[in-house]
Amino acid sequence: MGYWITTFGLIVFGFLAMLSIGRPFLLVGLALLLLRPLRSRPAAFWPPLAAVISWNVAFMAIAPMYCVATQSVGVGSSGESTTVRTSLTGMVYSGRGLYNPPLGPANQAALLLAVVTFAMVLAAMTWLRRSREPGP
């Protein structure tokens, strides 16, 4: 029962807070919902769940978060604004005027980390299962 409460709690919170911090919670809740049939098989359950969580962490670390806009004012100034956005890891995205940096690099890096995490967790689960089996 606790599994379902956690799953639907994450989905509901993620949906309600979608415009701010809800997306990672919604993705983890949906992953738990889809992985429910595999819950009794840890080697099939944990790698995809770890991949979803690592995708969320990598995306939040690389995607632009903080925004600063400046505009020069005065005689002889062009009046053009500059927007600078910074990620949590310190990556700087900068442009002129109304600038929205691309999310492609964050998505690509997050996907790469998710694939690596999936492979590492799967390898670890396989190694642990084989090391626990009795020898010949």
Secondary structure, DSSP 8 states (H G I E B T S, - for coil): -HHHHHHHHHHHHHHHTTTTTHHHHHHHHHHHHHHGGGTT-HHHHHHHHHHHHHHHHHHHHHSEEEEEEEE--STT----EEEEEEETT--EEEEESS----SHHHHHHHHHHHHHHHHHHHHHHHHHHHHHS---
